[in-house]
Amino acid sequence: MQGMADRTRTELIERIRILPVIDVHTHFETYTETFGYTMPQFFYYSSYLVCYSNWFPLEDRLLIEDRSADPVIQYKVLLKLIRRCRHTTTARFLDRMAELIGIPLEEESYERLMEWYGSRTIESIRAWTPTITQFIANSPGHPLYGGLKQMGSFLDGTRRADPEVLRSMTVNELHCIRDKHDLDILEQLSGISITSLGDWENASEKVLTRAMGMEQLAAFKDLYLYFRPMQIGKASREKAEQAFEAVQRGGKSTLELMDYMMFRVYGMLEEKGLPLQIHTGGLMDTAVTAQGLLDLAELIQSFPKLRFDLLHLNYPMLDFYETVLKSCENAYGDATWIFSSDPGYVMRYLDFALDVLPADRTILFGSDRHCAGVPVAAALDIAEAITADFLAERIVRGQLSWREAEEIAGLWLYGNPQELFGRRRNQ
């Protein structure tokens, strides 16, 4: 039986690895984007070793995240941090990156890795991911690109993405405004003087309308968990008006004001017709935010025509995630990033996805990488291996035929994201 399972998996993964793929969540707009990372930082951020930063000595964390630090010293710190996480999936991800490059992450490899990092070209980077037909970059409005303050360069066409890269625009700064300073940024971008709650709504609508003319825009994205409390309450205009007046006088925003504007902005997004990607689950330094997902369910149900792509499987609280997907027909399950952090968690979700959800409601691959090339290739290797492991077991059990398994893999890796993000291009 085990021999049969192994042969099934081997043959299935060979078939899966030639299927077309859409990477539904990245942060690079061009193949050569590095955000100014040094070579050690490239590995630190590309592997998400940064997610373990609370476990590292503060001086090590500060040094490796300092872009002006000596990369020789940073590399020694990188190796130290990898040893700290030696048996984690993240460490194995780094091993896979090193294997693809052909240079081990060892102390004596520094010069060779520096030479490799400095000699990458757009052609060599693109060659690592030949089956990926499209990337969706969460770039306009994202903090890595200067947030709302730098949105103008996207709206006026100054910034250009590579042809294979579509865009997902971050919208949380339209509704998660914390004080008058944040409001002033929106005022400057929109060109509308914001002296009332209605002005704020009009300014948000104007920015979103302009964004619809942005080159290669395929979706919107909300990172609200990073900018406001996870609880989402009922929207009250009366309370929002009172809170807005306080903000105008120099006070801080309130949950009631953020709730009201979140509902208003989502209503605008529903009218635009593009899907909305939402970060669910834990943040870089805490998993507590995964508890807030059930509050999001009511909001999702309030906008039945808005399609919600729920990124990261609400890691590490799968029960809440399953509840929302079972309750909201307009929500999609999305394993972006998690497969390279906790494969077992993804396998649990796939059991639910196959047995409970329609086949067109799961998206498997979003690399969530800052840089193209090897990091994305390593992430795709893991995602395809997980897919093959899961579907091969179902074939061996007699629950799926070979044709059905390949069809499902094709939907999860390409068909479903193509349908969700490709509607605008097909109209």
C-alpha positions as a printed Julia matrix, in Angstrom:
427×3 Matrix{Float64}:
   0.0    0.0     0.0
   2.79   2.42    0.9
   4.58   1.67   -2.38
   1.4    2.43   -4.29
   0.96   5.7    -2.39
   4.54   6.75   -3.12
   4.21   5.97   -6.83
   0.91   7.83   -7.01
   2.39  10.89   -5.34
   5.49  10.84   -7.58
   3.47  10.66  -10.77
   0.91  13.21   -9.58
   3.49  15.83   -8.6
   5.11  15.5   -12.04
   1.74  16.26  -13.61
   1.01  19.14  -11.21
   4.38  20.8   -11.81
   3.6   21.44  -15.46
   0.23  23.08  -14.74
  -0.12  26.85  -15.18
  -0.17  28.83  -11.93
  -1.27  32.29  -10.82
   0.57  33.77   -7.83
  -2.28  35.73   -6.24
  -0.24  37.66   -3.69
   3.23  39.17   -4.0
   4.75  42.54   -3.22
   7.13  43.0    -6.14
   5.9   44.96   -9.16
   9.0   44.17  -11.18
  11.15  41.07  -11.32
  14.22  42.98  -10.13
  12.59  44.71   -7.12
  14.54  44.17   -3.88
  13.42  47.17   -1.75
  17.1   47.9    -1.19
  17.69  44.7     0.79
  21.22  43.57    1.44
  21.95  39.93    0.57
  21.36  38.71    4.17
  18.12  40.72    4.33
  17.0   39.13    1.07
  17.07  35.72    2.79
  15.71  37.07    6.09
  12.62  38.63    4.53
  12.14  36.19    1.63
  11.89  33.24    4.01
   9.81  35.13    6.61
  12.43  34.4     9.22
  11.35  37.87   10.33
   8.21  36.27   11.79
  10.37  34.73   14.54
  11.87  38.1    15.45
  10.29  38.15   18.92
  12.39  35.08   19.73
  15.65  36.74   18.69
  17.9   38.99   20.8
  16.93  42.59   20.15
  20.44  43.56   19.07
  20.41  40.83   16.4
  17.02  41.9    15.11
  18.01  45.56   14.92
  21.24  44.75   13.12
  19.79  42.5    10.44
  16.93  44.92    9.75
  19.28  47.92    9.44
  19.86  48.54    5.73
  23.0   50.52    6.47
  24.66  47.74    8.51
  27.71  45.79    7.32
  26.36  42.81    5.3
  29.28  40.66    6.48
  28.11  41.02   10.08
  24.48  40.69    9.0
  25.25  37.38    7.32
  26.76  36.0    10.54
  23.64  37.09   12.4
  21.45  35.47    9.7
  23.18  32.12   10.23
  22.73  32.49   13.98
  19.0   33.13   13.59
  18.62  30.17   11.25
  20.24  27.92   13.85
  17.75  29.24   16.41
  14.9   28.0    14.17
  16.73  24.97   12.8
  13.88  22.46   12.76
  11.09  24.77   11.61
   9.44  24.81    8.2
  10.98  28.25    7.69
  14.5   26.84    8.1
  13.66  24.1     5.61
  12.39  26.78    3.24
  15.78  28.49    3.48
  17.46  25.16    2.79
  15.33  24.83   -0.34
  16.31  28.31   -1.5
  19.98  27.43   -1.0
  19.49  24.14   -2.85
  17.95  25.9    -5.84
  20.77  28.45   -5.93
  23.37  25.73   -5.52
  25.17  27.49   -2.65
  24.73  26.33    0.97
  23.92  28.86    3.68
  27.22  28.42    5.5
  29.79  30.89    6.79
  32.29  30.21    4.01
  29.58  30.86    1.35
  29.32  34.61    1.93
  31.35  35.73   -1.09
  29.64  33.3    -3.46
  26.2   34.37   -2.29
  27.11  38.04   -2.66
  28.25  37.38   -6.22
  25.05  35.47   -7.0
  22.85  38.19   -5.49
  24.58  40.97   -7.39
  24.53  39.18  -10.74
  20.81  38.42  -10.98
  19.07  39.74  -14.1
  15.46  39.97  -15.12
  15.97  36.99  -17.44
  17.58  34.8   -14.75
  14.93  35.75  -12.19
  12.01  35.08  -14.55
  13.48  31.67  -15.47
  12.89  30.32  -11.96
   9.09  30.35  -12.31
   8.2   29.35  -15.89
   4.74  27.98  -15.04
   3.53  31.15  -13.3
   1.56  33.07  -15.89
   0.55  36.01  -13.7
   1.47  37.69  -10.42
  -0.81  39.93   -8.37
   1.27  42.5    -6.5
  -0.11  44.18   -3.41
   1.77  47.39   -4.14
  -0.35  50.58   -4.49
  -1.15  51.83   -1.0
   0.93  49.19    0.77
   3.37  50.41    3.46
   6.3   48.98    1.48
   5.41  51.49   -1.25
   4.76  54.47    1.03
   1.08  53.86    1.74
  -1.57  56.4     0.8
   1.02  59.18    0.9
   2.76  57.79   -2.2
  -0.38  56.6    -3.98
  -0.21  59.46   -6.44
   2.64  57.86   -8.38
   0.39  54.85   -9.07
  -2.7   56.88   -9.92
  -0.91  59.14  -12.39
   0.9   56.26  -14.11
   4.42  57.24  -13.0
   5.04  53.79  -11.55
   4.95  50.94  -14.06
   4.72  47.23  -13.34
   6.16  44.41  -15.44
   3.67  43.03  -18.0
   3.01  39.79  -16.08
   2.2   41.68  -12.87
  -1.32  42.76  -11.96
  -2.01  44.98   -8.96
  -4.01  44.83   -5.74
  -4.55  48.25   -4.13
  -4.5   48.59   -0.34
  -7.54  50.52    0.96
  -7.31  50.42    4.75
  -6.0   54.01    4.94
  -9.31  55.14    3.47
 -11.22  53.91    6.52
  -8.64  53.28    9.3
  -7.74  56.95    9.69
  -6.4   57.52   13.2
  -6.02  61.3    13.45
  -6.05  64.61   11.6
  -2.64  63.89   10.05
  -4.01  60.77    8.31
  -7.04  62.77    7.16
  -4.77  65.44    5.68
  -2.98  62.81    3.57
  -6.29  61.67    2.08
  -7.29  65.3     1.52
  -4.08  65.99   -0.38
  -4.4   62.85   -2.51
  -8.05  63.4    -3.39
  -7.95  67.17   -3.79
 -11.1   67.43   -1.66
 -11.17  69.61    1.46
 -12.36  67.29    4.24
 -14.37  69.24    6.79
 -17.23  66.76    7.24
 -17.88  63.05    7.25
 -19.51  63.43    3.85
 -16.33  65.03    2.53
 -14.35  62.04    3.77
 -16.71  59.69    1.96
 -16.45  61.75   -1.23
 -12.65  61.81   -1.02
 -12.52  58.01   -0.62
 -14.89  57.55   -3.55
 -12.78  59.84   -5.73
  -9.57  57.92   -4.94
 -11.24  54.58   -5.68
 -12.73  55.89   -8.92
  -9.31  57.11  -10.05
  -7.82  53.76   -9.04
 -10.17  51.95  -11.41
  -8.25  53.61  -14.23
  -4.93  52.37  -12.86
  -2.91  50.19  -15.19
  -3.23  46.46  -14.4
  -5.49  46.85  -11.33
  -7.15  43.49  -10.58
  -8.22  43.72   -6.93
  -8.3   45.71   -3.71
  -6.68  44.69   -0.44
  -7.42  45.43    3.23
  -4.81  45.19    5.98
  -7.1   46.57    8.67
  -5.84  44.19   11.38
  -2.52  46.06   11.36
  -4.17  49.47   11.8
  -7.18  49.13   14.1
  -8.69  46.85   16.8
  -9.91  43.53   15.43
 -13.45  43.99   16.74
 -15.91  45.29   14.13
 -19.17  46.75   15.45
 -22.38  48.17   14.04
 -21.97  51.26   11.9
 -23.62  54.34   13.42
 -23.5   57.62   11.51
 -24.44  59.62   14.59
 -21.52  58.28   16.62
 -19.24  58.57   13.6
 -20.18  62.26   13.19
 -19.31  62.94   16.82
 -15.98  61.13   16.54
 -15.15  62.93   13.3
 -15.63  66.31   14.96
 -13.2   65.25   17.69
 -10.63  64.23   15.05
 -11.03  67.63   13.4
 -10.18  69.25   16.76
  -6.97  67.2    17.01
  -8.3   64.15   18.84
  -7.87  60.47   18.02
 -10.26  58.42   15.94
 -12.61  55.93   17.6
 -13.71  52.4    16.82
 -17.19  53.71   15.96
 -15.74  56.07   13.35
 -13.58  53.35   11.81
 -16.52  50.92   11.76
 -18.72  53.43    9.95
 -16.12  54.27    7.32
 -15.21  50.61    6.84
 -18.82  49.86    5.9
 -18.94  52.91    3.63
 -15.7   52.04    1.81
 -16.77  48.41    1.37
 -20.01  49.64   -0.16
 -17.96  51.65   -2.65
 -15.8   48.62   -3.42
 -18.89  46.5    -4.06
 -19.91  48.97   -6.76
 -16.47  48.82   -8.41
 -16.83  45.1    -9.14
 -13.28  43.96   -8.27
 -12.56  41.36   -5.55
 -11.25  42.38   -2.13
  -8.32  40.53   -0.59
  -8.28  40.62    3.21
  -5.45  39.7     5.55
  -6.86  37.24    8.09
  -5.23  35.6    11.09
  -2.1   36.52   12.96
   0.28  39.4    12.37
   4.08  39.37   12.36
   4.33  39.37   16.16
   1.02  38.04   17.43
  -1.66  35.47   16.58
  -4.35  37.0    18.82
  -5.89  38.84   15.86
  -7.12  35.51   14.44
  -9.89  35.68   17.04
 -11.5   38.63   15.25
 -12.57  36.82   12.1
 -16.15  36.1    13.18
 -16.76  39.86   13.42
 -15.79  40.08    9.77
 -18.45  37.54    8.78
 -21.34  39.95    9.31
 -19.57  42.58    7.23
 -18.97  40.06    4.41
 -22.64  39.12    4.42
 -23.59  42.8     4.23
 -22.03  43.06    0.75
 -23.17  39.97   -1.18
 -21.91  41.25   -4.54
 -18.39  41.93   -3.24
 -16.13  38.88   -3.57
 -13.8   38.38   -0.59
 -10.47  36.59   -0.98
  -9.59  35.67    2.63
  -5.8   35.35    2.69
  -3.76  33.13    5.04
  -6.56  30.77    6.21
  -6.96  32.85    9.4
  -3.86  31.17   10.78
  -3.78  29.68   13.4
  -7.56  29.46   14.05
  -9.02  27.27   11.32
 -12.39  26.66   12.99
 -13.33  30.34   12.71
 -12.21  30.37    9.09
 -14.3   27.33    8.2
 -17.32  28.92    9.88
 -17.01  32.06    7.75
 -16.52  30.14    4.49
 -19.52  27.92    5.27
 -21.63  31.0     6.02
 -20.57  33.37    3.22
 -21.09  32.34   -0.4
 -19.05  35.33   -1.59
 -15.9   34.33    0.35
 -12.93  32.37   -1.02
 -10.44  30.3     0.97
  -6.85  31.26    0.22
  -3.7   29.48    1.48
  -1.38  32.35    0.57
   1.9   32.12    2.54
   0.73  29.54    5.12
   1.86  26.48    3.13
   5.48  27.6     3.54
   5.04  28.17    7.27
   2.76  25.36    8.49
   2.01  22.68    5.84
   0.01  20.59    8.33
  -2.42  23.47    8.83
  -2.96  23.7     5.07
  -3.63  19.97    4.85
  -6.34  20.35    7.48
  -7.92  23.11    5.44
  -7.77  21.07    2.23
  -9.72  18.28    3.93
 -12.43  20.82    4.68
 -12.19  22.44    1.25
 -12.59  19.19   -0.67
 -15.25  17.64    1.54
 -17.38  20.7     2.31
 -16.82  23.56   -0.12
 -17.53  23.83   -3.85
 -14.32  23.22   -5.8
 -14.34  26.78   -7.13
 -13.94  28.38   -3.69
 -10.28  27.56   -2.92
  -7.14  29.36   -4.06
  -3.93  27.57   -3.16
  -0.97  29.66   -4.21
   0.06  33.13   -3.19
   3.77  33.26   -2.47
   3.54  36.53   -0.48
   7.21  37.21   -1.29
   8.86  40.61   -1.48
  11.27  39.51   -4.22
  10.8   37.42   -7.37
  12.77  34.4    -8.54
  14.18  31.84   -6.1
  11.9   32.74   -3.13
   8.79  32.27   -5.28
  10.17  29.05   -6.84
  10.83  27.59   -3.38
   7.34  28.57   -2.24
   5.74  27.02   -5.31
   7.7   23.78   -4.77
   6.15  23.47   -1.32
   2.64  24.34   -2.48
   2.76  21.8    -5.31
   4.15  19.12   -2.99
   1.35  19.7    -0.48
  -1.22  19.52   -3.27
   0.26  16.26   -4.57
   0.45  14.72   -1.07
  -3.16  15.57   -0.34
  -4.69  14.52   -3.67
  -2.56  11.36   -3.98
  -3.91  10.15   -0.66
  -7.46  10.68   -1.9
  -6.65   8.74   -5.09
  -5.22   5.83   -3.09
  -8.32   5.8    -0.88
 -10.46   5.56   -4.0
 -12.16   8.89   -3.31
 -10.8   10.61   -6.44
  -9.9    9.48   -9.92
  -6.71  10.68  -11.58
  -8.74  12.96  -13.84
 -10.6   14.48  -10.89
  -7.37  15.05   -8.93
  -5.73  16.86  -11.83
  -8.87  18.92  -12.41
  -8.97  20.01   -8.76
  -5.27  20.88   -8.74
  -5.8   22.95  -11.87
  -8.68  24.85  -10.28
  -6.81  25.57   -7.04
  -3.6   26.72   -8.74
  -4.96  28.5   -11.8
  -8.65  28.17  -12.69
 -10.14  29.73   -9.56
  -7.79  32.74   -9.38
  -8.21  33.26  -13.13
 -11.97  33.4   -12.7
 -11.81  35.64   -9.6
  -9.2   38.14  -10.76
  -9.61  37.88  -14.51
 -13.2   39.05  -14.93
 -12.31  42.66  -15.56
  -9.8   41.75  -18.26
 -12.32  39.44  -19.91
 -15.13  41.99  -20.06
